[in-house]
């Protein structure tokens, strides 16, 4: 059965569709009803069922022939550390950590915050939570004390697991001190902090609160713990969306729906085989790391790569812009998940750094996180000859892709710039401000008609009304999920996501999407990547400001600037002519590869830039500041 038939079935008969898939997994108790839609928009999947994500991800693979297969392979190229953990070993480790949780008095429903760098310990800590019904909240290792304190007060954890420190490209971050400060700032007082000592940064334990991971595990009398039979809608984790303003939203994920959706997505969307090695480059602090490093590959019985490092640093922290591909060749990865931004960075450097590695095992490269512009897609496609480059679109809230070419069931023709078609049970539409469908090739808001598929967030943790107001009441009088993104659909039904609906520049009453200008500039042969924001203009209200990063060995000058201006004027129109084009060597990005527009806009508007703890390279912020400040005088 091809995509069209499967998709139609998932929309018209969602209970039959997902019920058949769920039969492939382990259940302590089968469902009474596949879909409970009695309380919209709180749709619940596999109502009445009982299961356990950890059992399906670990236990069922930990015996027999599968037991010796690598579940996780940890790769740290800077320190030259490579470690493999079999399913059999993982079973033992997860049991011991779950036993320690019980020994510390934690019970089903208690929250555990995990603040660890990319590591096997972090993944084990999460799996041990789902084993006994604890709700984990992984916080990206690098978030500031203020950001963590807000999450502590919201989640009210009984335990925080942190590391002494983390090391990235030679830079040490004192994670333990950040946690100490966050706990002090927070109103809720965390009773216990469990410290994984990686011997990166010395610390002094706080009496009656701090515990050492290694010694506590060694002395804990509980070495084996049966999986808890959990209800289908028992929460598995909270993942906070940082957002640009206000209190972060805690996306609360269920147990059964998430498990079934991940299982099917691994094969149907990502084209994995039974012997696949899945390499997601994202940090586990983000949703991709949850879904496709910790859980998805293991639920399918595959091998998952835990990569601790950057895309451009190799042995000893020295620059090596081919290190990802060296790692792919080493672990024999056949399916890789990364971000367009990362490849726009790599585009600055010689292609031979990539092509010299043996990538004969690699079949698919999936890119998501922000729109994949055609120039970047075409560059990657040209460099990685013979490998399918697959755009896909999703959100923290959705848990897995909303749009994707479903290569596992039907490898459809690809259109550069489009993440292709809706995935299973995502009933999408592009609408205007009143919720009416727009014509093909007309920009509008991307929305989804209910019910939301399995794996979608259950609610905002502790705040059902915020869930309703943020996602379901944006378009008055319409019962639809508001993604917050602009999109168009072409006459062939391909979707193009244009970026956040609030990333629009209003120039002399005309609305310009930042992506339109960015894509155009990315087509210039000298440009590696760029970013466009709107800044105040006395005459037009707003005007585009361009920050451009050039490929190596290309000199920025007035002639090049003139070429770029002309490209924009001819490609979009005089209305899009930028106020200025500035050259910088790098853009401020998070460690997950997302450009921090908020920070750049704050600099351009002379505002306080706020928390920059998630920035990969703080020097990039100062470089942007120095470039922009002359414009403000």
C-alpha positions as CSV (number, residue, x, y, z in Angstrom):
1,X,0.0,0.0,0.0
2,X,1.5,3.4,-1.1
3,X,1.4,6.8,0.6
4,X,-1.9,8.0,-0.8
5,X,-3.8,4.9,0.3
6,X,-2.1,4.8,3.7
7,X,-2.6,8.5,4.4
8,X,-6.3,8.3,3.4
9,X,-6.8,5.4,5.7
10,X,-5.1,7.3,8.6
11,X,-7.5,10.2,8.1
12,X,-10.7,8.3,7.4
13,X,-10.1,5.3,9.7
14,X,-7.5,6.4,12.3
15,X,-8.6,3.8,14.8
16,X,-8.1,0.9,12.4
17,X,-4.9,2.4,11.1
18,X,-3.2,2.9,14.5
19,X,-4.7,-0.2,16.0
20,X,-3.1,-2.4,13.5
21,X,0.3,-0.8,14.0
22,X,0.1,-1.0,17.8
23,X,-0.2,-4.8,17.6
24,X,3.5,-4.9,16.9
25,X,4.3,-3.7,20.4
26,X,4.1,-5.2,23.9
27,X,1.0,-4.4,26.0
28,X,0.2,-5.5,29.5
29,X,-3.5,-4.8,28.8
30,X,-5.0,-4.0,25.4
31,X,-7.0,-0.9,24.8
32,X,-10.7,-0.5,25.2
33,X,-10.8,2.1,22.5
34,X,-8.0,3.2,20.1
35,X,-9.1,6.9,20.1
36,X,-11.0,8.7,22.9
37,X,-12.3,12.0,21.4
38,X,-14.8,12.6,24.1
39,X,-13.0,15.7,25.5
40,X,-11.6,17.8,22.7
41,X,-9.0,19.1,22.2
42,X,-7.6,16.6,24.7
43,X,-7.5,13.6,22.4
44,X,-6.4,10.3,24.0
45,X,-5.0,7.3,22.2
46,X,-5.3,3.6,23.2
47,X,-7.7,4.4,26.1
48,X,-7.8,1.7,28.7
49,X,-4.5,0.2,27.6
50,X,-1.5,-0.5,29.8
51,X,2.1,-0.7,28.6
52,X,5.6,0.6,29.3
53,X,8.0,2.5,26.9
54,X,11.1,1.2,28.6
55,X,9.9,-2.4,28.2
56,X,9.4,-1.9,24.5
57,X,12.7,-0.1,24.1
58,X,14.9,-2.2,26.3
59,X,13.5,-5.4,27.9
60,X,12.1,-7.0,24.8
61,X,15.4,-6.7,23.0
62,X,17.7,-7.7,25.9
63,X,17.4,-11.5,25.5
64,X,18.2,-14.0,22.8
65,X,20.1,-13.1,19.6
66,X,19.3,-9.4,19.9
67,X,20.9,-9.0,23.3
68,X,24.5,-8.5,22.1
69,X,23.5,-5.9,19.5
70,X,24.6,-2.3,20.3
71,X,21.7,-0.2,21.6
72,X,23.8,2.9,22.0
73,X,27.1,3.9,20.5
74,X,28.7,7.0,22.2
75,X,31.1,9.0,20.1
76,X,33.2,11.9,21.5
77,X,35.7,12.7,18.7
78,X,37.4,15.6,20.6
79,X,38.5,13.3,23.5
80,X,38.7,10.2,21.2
81,X,36.2,8.3,23.2
82,X,34.0,5.6,21.6
83,X,31.8,3.3,23.8
84,X,29.2,0.8,22.8
85,X,26.4,-0.5,25.1
86,X,24.6,-3.6,24.1
87,X,20.9,-4.1,24.8
88,X,21.9,-6.7,27.4
89,X,24.2,-4.2,29.2
90,X,21.6,-1.4,28.8
91,X,19.0,-3.5,30.5
92,X,21.3,-4.0,33.5
93,X,22.2,-0.3,33.7
94,X,18.6,0.9,33.4
95,X,17.5,-1.5,36.1
96,X,20.2,-0.3,38.5
97,X,19.3,3.4,38.0
98,X,15.6,2.6,38.4
99,X,16.5,0.7,41.6
100,X,18.3,3.8,42.8
101,X,15.3,5.9,42.1
102,X,13.2,3.6,44.3
103,X,15.9,3.5,47.0
104,X,15.7,7.3,47.1
105,X,12.0,7.1,47.7
106,X,10.7,8.2,44.3
107,X,7.3,7.0,43.2
108,X,5.2,7.0,40.1
109,X,4.3,10.5,38.9
110,X,7.3,12.1,40.6
111,X,9.3,14.5,38.4
112,X,13.0,14.1,37.7
113,X,15.0,16.9,36.0
114,X,18.0,15.7,34.0
115,X,20.7,18.3,33.3
116,X,23.5,16.2,31.6
117,X,25.7,16.5,28.5
118,X,25.3,14.0,25.6
119,X,26.1,10.8,27.3
120,X,25.0,7.2,27.9
121,X,24.2,8.1,31.5
122,X,21.7,10.7,30.4
123,X,19.8,8.3,28.1
124,X,19.9,5.6,30.9
125,X,18.5,8.1,33.4
126,X,15.6,8.9,31.1
127,X,14.8,5.2,30.3
128,X,15.0,4.4,34.0
129,X,12.3,7.1,34.7
130,X,9.9,5.6,32.1
131,X,10.6,2.2,33.5
132,X,8.8,3.0,36.8
133,X,6.5,5.8,35.8
134,X,8.6,8.8,36.8
135,X,8.2,11.9,34.6
136,X,11.5,13.2,33.3
137,X,12.3,16.7,32.2
138,X,15.5,16.9,30.3
139,X,17.0,20.4,30.2
140,X,19.6,21.2,27.6
141,X,23.0,21.2,29.3
142,X,24.0,24.9,29.0
143,X,20.7,26.6,30.0
144,X,21.2,29.4,32.5
145,X,20.4,29.2,36.2
146,X,17.4,31.5,35.7
147,X,16.0,29.2,32.9
148,X,16.4,26.2,35.1
149,X,14.9,27.8,38.1
150,X,11.7,28.6,36.2
151,X,11.5,24.9,35.2
152,X,12.1,23.7,38.7
153,X,9.3,25.8,40.0
154,X,7.0,24.5,37.3
155,X,7.9,20.8,37.5
156,X,8.7,20.6,41.2
157,X,11.1,17.7,40.9
158,X,11.9,15.3,43.7
159,X,15.4,14.8,42.1
160,X,17.8,16.6,39.8
161,X,20.5,14.7,38.0
162,X,23.4,16.8,36.8
163,X,27.0,16.5,35.9
164,X,30.1,18.2,37.3
165,X,30.6,19.8,34.0
166,X,30.5,19.5,30.2
167,X,33.2,20.0,27.6
168,X,32.5,21.1,24.1
169,X,35.1,22.1,21.6
170,X,37.5,22.5,24.5
171,X,35.2,24.9,26.4
172,X,34.3,23.7,29.9
173,X,30.8,24.6,31.3
174,X,30.4,24.3,35.1
175,X,27.1,22.5,35.2
176,X,27.1,21.8,38.9
177,X,27.5,25.5,39.8
178,X,24.7,26.4,37.5
179,X,22.5,23.8,39.2
180,X,23.5,25.1,42.7
181,X,22.5,28.6,41.7
182,X,19.3,27.5,40.1
183,X,18.2,25.5,43.2
184,X,19.0,28.6,45.3
185,X,17.0,30.9,43.1
186,X,13.9,28.6,42.7
187,X,11.1,28.9,45.1
188,X,10.6,25.1,45.2
189,X,13.3,23.5,47.2
190,X,14.7,20.3,45.5
191,X,15.4,17.7,48.1
192,X,18.2,15.7,46.3
193,X,20.8,16.4,43.6
194,X,22.5,13.3,42.0
195,X,25.8,14.2,40.5
196,X,27.5,12.3,37.6
197,X,31.1,13.1,38.0
198,X,32.8,13.1,34.6
199,X,36.0,14.5,36.1
200,X,35.6,17.6,34.0
201,X,35.2,20.2,36.8
202,X,35.9,19.7,40.5
203,X,33.1,20.6,42.9
204,X,32.3,20.5,46.6
205,X,29.2,18.4,47.5
206,X,26.5,20.1,49.5
207,X,25.8,18.1,52.6
208,X,22.4,16.4,53.0
209,X,21.5,17.2,49.4
210,X,24.1,16.1,46.9
211,X,24.7,12.4,46.1
212,X,27.4,10.8,43.9
213,X,26.0,8.8,40.9
214,X,28.7,6.2,40.9
215,X,28.9,5.5,44.6
216,X,25.1,5.5,45.1
217,X,24.7,3.0,42.3
218,X,27.4,0.8,43.8
219,X,25.9,0.8,47.3
220,X,22.2,0.6,46.3
221,X,20.7,-2.8,47.3
222,X,18.1,-2.7,44.5
223,X,19.6,-4.1,41.3
224,X,16.6,-5.2,39.4
225,X,13.2,-3.5,39.0
226,X,10.3,-4.8,37.0
227,X,8.7,-2.3,34.6
228,X,5.6,-0.6,35.9
229,X,2.4,-1.3,34.0
230,X,1.4,2.3,33.0
231,X,-1.8,3.6,31.7
232,X,-1.8,4.8,28.1
233,X,-2.2,8.4,29.2
234,X,0.3,8.3,32.1
235,X,2.8,11.1,31.3
236,X,6.3,10.0,30.1
237,X,8.0,13.4,30.1
238,X,7.8,17.2,30.2
239,X,9.8,19.1,27.5
240,X,9.8,22.8,27.9
241,X,9.5,25.0,24.8
242,X,11.7,28.0,25.4
243,X,9.8,30.5,23.2
244,X,10.7,34.1,22.8
245,X,8.6,35.6,25.6
246,X,6.9,34.6,28.8
247,X,7.1,31.5,30.9
248,X,8.2,28.4,29.0
249,X,5.5,25.9,28.1
250,X,5.9,22.4,29.4
251,X,4.8,20.0,26.6
252,X,3.5,16.9,28.4
253,X,3.8,13.7,26.5
254,X,1.8,10.5,27.0
255,X,3.0,6.9,27.1
256,X,1.2,4.7,24.6
257,X,0.4,7.1,21.7
258,X,4.0,8.4,21.7
259,X,5.4,4.9,21.7
260,X,3.3,3.7,18.8
261,X,3.9,6.9,16.7
262,X,7.7,6.7,17.1
263,X,7.7,3.0,16.3
264,X,5.8,3.5,13.0
265,X,7.7,6.6,12.0
266,X,11.1,4.9,12.2
267,X,10.1,2.5,9.5
268,X,7.5,4.4,7.4
269,X,9.0,7.9,7.4
270,X,12.7,7.3,8.0
271,X,13.0,4.2,5.9
272,X,14.9,2.2,8.6
273,X,15.6,-1.5,8.2
274,X,16.0,-4.0,11.0
275,X,19.7,-3.6,11.0
276,X,19.8,0.2,10.7
277,X,22.2,2.5,12.6
278,X,20.4,5.7,13.3
279,X,22.4,8.9,13.9
280,X,20.5,12.0,15.1
281,X,23.0,14.8,15.6
282,X,20.6,16.8,17.9
283,X,21.2,17.2,21.6
284,X,18.9,15.2,23.9
285,X,17.7,18.4,25.4
286,X,15.6,19.0,22.3
287,X,12.7,17.0,21.0
288,X,14.7,15.3,18.2
289,X,17.0,13.9,20.9
290,X,14.1,12.6,22.9
291,X,12.3,11.0,20.0
292,X,15.2,9.8,17.8
293,X,18.2,9.3,20.0
294,X,16.7,7.9,23.2
295,X,13.4,6.3,22.3
296,X,12.5,5.8,18.6
297,X,15.5,3.7,17.4
298,X,15.3,1.5,20.5
299,X,11.6,0.9,20.4
300,X,12.4,-0.4,16.9
301,X,15.3,-2.5,18.2
302,X,18.0,-0.5,16.2
303,X,21.3,1.1,17.1
304,X,21.3,4.8,18.1
305,X,24.3,7.1,18.0
306,X,24.9,9.5,20.9
307,X,27.2,12.2,19.5
308,X,29.0,14.4,22.0
309,X,30.6,17.2,20.0
310,X,30.2,19.8,17.3
311,X,30.1,19.4,13.5
312,X,33.4,21.1,13.0
313,X,35.7,20.0,15.9
314,X,37.7,16.8,15.9
315,X,40.6,15.3,17.9
316,X,41.8,17.7,20.7
317,X,39.3,20.3,19.7
318,X,41.1,21.1,16.4
319,X,38.9,22.2,13.5
320,X,37.7,19.3,11.4
321,X,34.7,20.1,9.3
322,X,34.4,16.5,8.1
323,X,34.1,15.0,11.6
324,X,30.4,14.2,11.3
325,X,31.1,12.2,8.1
326,X,34.1,10.6,9.6
327,X,31.8,9.4,12.4
328,X,29.1,8.3,10.0
329,X,31.6,6.1,8.2
330,X,33.0,4.8,11.4
331,X,29.7,3.7,12.9
332,X,28.3,2.7,9.5
333,X,25.2,4.9,9.9
334,X,22.6,4.4,7.2
335,X,20.0,7.0,8.4
336,X,21.1,10.4,9.7
337,X,19.0,13.2,11.1
338,X,20.4,16.8,11.2
339,X,19.5,20.4,10.7
340,X,19.7,22.7,7.6
341,X,21.6,25.3,9.7
342,X,24.4,22.8,10.4
343,X,24.8,22.2,6.7
344,X,24.8,25.9,5.9
345,X,27.7,26.2,8.3
346,X,29.5,23.3,6.6
347,X,28.9,25.0,3.2
348,X,31.6,27.5,4.1
349,X,34.3,24.9,3.9
350,X,35.8,22.7,1.2
351,X,33.5,19.9,0.0
352,X,36.4,17.4,0.1
353,X,36.2,17.5,3.9
354,X,32.9,15.6,3.4
355,X,33.4,13.6,0.2
356,X,36.7,12.0,1.3
357,X,34.9,9.7,3.7
358,X,33.4,6.4,2.9
359,X,29.6,7.1,3.1
360,X,28.6,4.0,1.1
361,X,26.3,2.8,4.0
362,X,24.5,6.1,4.2
363,X,21.0,6.0,2.5
364,X,19.1,8.9,3.9
365,X,19.9,12.3,5.3
366,X,16.9,14.0,7.0
367,X,17.0,17.7,7.7
368,X,14.6,19.5,10.0
369,X,14.5,22.3,12.6
370,X,13.9,25.2,10.3
371,X,13.0,25.5,6.7
372,X,15.4,23.9,4.2
373,X,16.0,26.4,1.5
374,X,16.5,25.2,-2.1
375,X,20.1,26.5,-2.4
376,X,21.1,24.5,0.7
377,X,19.2,21.4,-0.4
378,X,20.8,21.5,-3.9
379,X,24.3,22.0,-2.4
380,X,23.9,19.0,0.0
381,X,22.4,16.9,-2.8
382,X,25.3,17.7,-5.1
383,X,27.9,17.0,-2.4
384,X,26.3,13.8,-1.1
385,X,25.7,12.2,-4.5
386,X,23.4,9.3,-4.6
387,X,22.0,9.9,-1.1
388,X,18.4,11.0,-0.6
389,X,18.2,14.3,1.2
390,X,14.8,14.5,2.9
391,X,13.2,17.6,4.3
392,X,10.8,17.1,7.2
393,X,8.8,19.5,9.4
394,X,7.7,19.1,13.0
395,X,7.6,20.8,16.4
396,X,8.3,20.1,20.1
397,X,4.6,19.9,20.5
398,X,4.1,17.2,17.8
399,X,6.8,14.8,19.0
400,X,7.4,13.4,15.5
401,X,7.1,14.7,11.8
402,X,4.0,16.5,10.6
403,X,5.3,16.8,7.0
404,X,7.8,14.3,5.4
405,X,8.4,12.3,2.3
406,X,7.5,8.8,3.6
407,X,10.5,7.0,2.1
408,X,9.8,3.8,4.0
409,X,6.5,3.2,2.2
410,X,6.7,5.3,-0.9
411,X,9.7,7.4,-2.0
412,X,7.9,10.2,-3.7
413,X,9.4,12.8,-6.0
414,X,11.1,15.6,-4.0
415,X,10.7,19.3,-4.6
416,X,13.5,21.4,-3.3
417,X,12.2,23.6,-0.4
418,X,9.3,21.4,0.4
419,X,9.0,18.8,3.2
420,X,6.5,17.1,0.9
421,X,3.2,15.8,2.3
422,X,1.3,15.4,5.6
423,X,2.2,12.3,7.7
424,X,-0.2,9.9,9.3
425,X,-3.4,11.4,10.7
426,X,-2.1,15.0,10.3
427,X,-5.1,16.5,8.5
428,X,-3.5,19.8,7.4
429,X,-4.7,22.9,5.7
430,X,-3.4,26.4,4.9
431,X,-5.9,29.1,5.9
432,X,-6.3,32.9,6.2
433,X,-6.8,34.9,9.4
434,X,-10.5,33.8,9.5
435,X,-9.7,30.1,9.1
436,X,-10.7,29.8,5.4
437,X,-8.7,27.7,3.1
438,X,-6.5,29.7,0.7
439,X,-5.9,28.9,-2.9
440,X,-2.8,27.0,-4.1
441,X,0.5,29.0,-3.9
442,X,-1.1,31.6,-1.5
443,X,0.6,32.1,1.8
444,X,-1.4,31.4,4.9
445,X,-1.3,29.8,8.4
446,X,-0.6,26.1,8.7
447,X,-3.3,24.4,10.8
448,X,-4.4,20.9,11.5
449,X,-7.9,19.6,11.9
450,X,-8.6,17.3,14.9
451,X,-8.1,14.7,16.1
452,X,-4.4,15.2,16.6
453,X,-2.4,12.0,16.0
454,X,-0.8,9.8,18.6
455,X,2.4,11.3,20.0
456,X,1.1,14.9,20.0
457,X,1.4,16.6,23.4
458,X,-1.3,15.9,25.9
459,X,-1.4,19.4,27.3
460,X,0.8,22.2,28.8
461,X,1.9,20.7,32.1
462,X,-0.2,22.0,34.9
463,X,-2.1,24.5,32.6
464,X,-4.8,23.0,30.4
465,X,-6.2,26.5,29.7
466,X,-2.9,27.7,28.3
467,X,-2.9,24.6,26.0
468,X,-6.3,25.6,24.7
469,X,-5.6,29.3,24.4
470,X,-2.1,28.9,22.8
471,X,-2.9,26.2,20.2
472,X,-6.7,25.9,19.7
473,X,-8.2,29.4,20.1
474,X,-5.9,31.5,17.9
475,X,-8.3,31.5,15.0
476,X,-11.7,32.5,16.5
477,X,-14.5,30.1,16.1
478,X,-12.5,27.4,14.4
479,X,-11.7,24.1,15.9
480,X,-8.1,23.6,14.6
481,X,-4.5,23.3,15.9
482,X,-2.5,26.4,15.1
483,X,1.1,25.6,14.4
484,X,2.2,29.3,14.4
485,X,3.9,28.8,11.0
486,X,3.2,30.3,7.6
487,X,3.0,27.9,4.7
488,X,1.8,27.5,1.1
489,X,0.5,24.4,-0.8
490,X,1.3,24.1,-4.4
491,X,-1.1,22.8,-7.0
492,X,0.4,19.3,-6.6
493,X,-0.3,19.2,-2.9
494,X,3.3,19.8,-1.8
495,X,3.6,21.9,1.4
496,X,6.2,24.7,1.8
497,X,6.7,25.9,5.4
498,X,7.8,29.6,5.3
499,X,8.8,30.0,8.9
500,X,7.2,31.5,12.0
501,X,4.2,33.7,11.3
502,X,5.7,36.4,13.6
503,X,8.9,36.5,11.5
504,X,7.4,39.0,9.0
505,X,8.8,42.4,8.1
506,X,6.2,45.1,7.4
507,X,7.8,47.4,4.8
508,X,5.6,50.4,3.8
509,X,2.5,48.3,4.5
510,X,3.8,45.3,2.6
511,X,4.4,42.0,4.5
512,X,7.6,40.3,3.6
513,X,8.6,36.9,4.9
514,X,12.2,36.7,6.1
515,X,12.7,33.4,4.4
516,X,12.0,34.8,1.0
517,X,15.0,37.1,1.2
518,X,17.2,34.5,2.9
519,X,16.5,31.8,0.2
520,X,17.3,34.3,-2.5
521,X,20.7,35.2,-1.0
522,X,21.6,31.6,-0.3
523,X,21.5,31.1,-4.1
524,X,24.4,33.5,-4.5
525,X,27.6,31.5,-5.0
526,X,29.6,33.5,-2.4
527,X,27.1,33.0,0.4
528,X,27.4,30.2,2.9
529,X,24.4,31.4,5.0
530,X,22.5,34.5,6.0
531,X,19.8,35.8,8.2
532,X,17.3,38.6,7.7
533,X,15.5,40.6,10.4
534,X,13.3,43.7,10.2
535,X,14.6,46.9,11.9
536,X,13.0,50.3,12.4
537,X,13.0,52.6,9.4
538,X,11.7,56.2,9.8
539,X,10.1,56.2,6.3
540,X,9.0,52.6,5.7
541,X,8.2,51.6,9.3
542,X,10.5,48.6,8.9
543,X,13.3,47.6,6.5
544,X,15.2,44.4,6.0
545,X,18.7,44.1,7.6
546,X,20.9,41.3,6.2
547,X,23.7,39.5,8.0
548,X,25.7,37.4,5.6
549,X,28.4,34.7,6.2
550,X,30.6,34.1,3.2
551,X,32.3,30.9,2.0
552,X,36.0,30.6,2.9
553,X,38.5,32.8,1.1
554,X,35.8,35.1,-0.4
555,X,36.3,38.8,0.4
556,X,33.4,41.0,1.2
557,X,33.4,44.4,-0.6
558,X,31.1,47.0,-2.1
559,X,30.9,45.2,-5.4
560,X,29.7,42.0,-3.8
561,X,27.2,44.0,-1.7
562,X,25.9,45.6,-4.8
563,X,25.4,42.2,-6.4
564,X,23.4,41.0,-3.4
565,X,21.2,44.1,-3.4
566,X,20.5,43.7,-7.1
567,X,19.7,40.0,-6.6
568,X,17.1,40.9,-4.0
569,X,15.6,43.8,-6.0
570,X,15.3,41.6,-9.1
571,X,14.1,38.5,-7.3
572,X,11.5,40.1,-5.0
573,X,11.2,43.7,-5.9
574,X,12.5,47.1,-4.8
575,X,10.3,47.0,-1.7
576,X,12.6,44.2,-0.3
577,X,15.9,46.2,-0.8
578,X,17.8,45.9,2.5
579,X,18.6,48.9,4.7
580,X,22.1,47.3,5.0
581,X,24.0,44.1,4.3
582,X,26.6,43.3,6.9
583,X,29.3,40.7,6.8
584,X,30.0,38.5,9.9
585,X,32.1,35.3,10.2
586,X,29.3,33.4,12.1
587,X,25.7,33.8,13.3
588,X,24.7,33.4,16.9
589,X,23.3,29.9,17.2
590,X,22.2,27.5,19.9
591,X,24.0,24.2,20.2
592,X,21.2,22.6,18.3
593,X,22.0,24.8,15.3
594,X,19.1,27.3,15.4
595,X,20.0,30.9,14.7
596,X,19.0,33.1,17.7
597,X,16.9,35.7,15.9
598,X,15.6,37.1,19.2
599,X,19.1,38.1,20.2
600,X,20.0,39.7,16.9
601,X,16.7,41.7,16.9
602,X,17.3,42.9,20.4
603,X,20.8,44.2,19.4
604,X,19.3,45.9,16.4
605,X,16.6,47.5,18.5
606,X,19.0,48.6,21.3
607,X,17.3,46.3,23.8
608,X,18.7,44.0,26.5
609,X,19.6,40.7,24.9
610,X,18.7,38.7,28.0
611,X,19.8,35.1,28.6
612,X,22.4,33.9,26.0
613,X,23.4,30.7,27.9
614,X,22.3,28.5,25.0
615,X,24.5,30.1,22.5
616,X,27.2,27.9,21.1
617,X,29.8,30.7,20.7
618,X,29.3,33.8,22.8
619,X,31.9,35.7,20.7
620,X,29.4,35.5,17.8
621,X,27.1,37.8,19.7
622,X,29.7,40.4,20.2
623,X,30.7,40.2,16.5
624,X,27.1,40.9,15.5
625,X,26.8,43.7,18.0
626,X,29.9,45.4,16.6
627,X,28.6,45.1,13.1
628,X,25.1,46.4,13.9
629,X,25.9,49.2,16.4
630,X,27.1,51.8,13.9
631,X,23.7,51.6,12.2
632,X,22.0,52.7,15.5
633,X,24.0,55.9,15.9
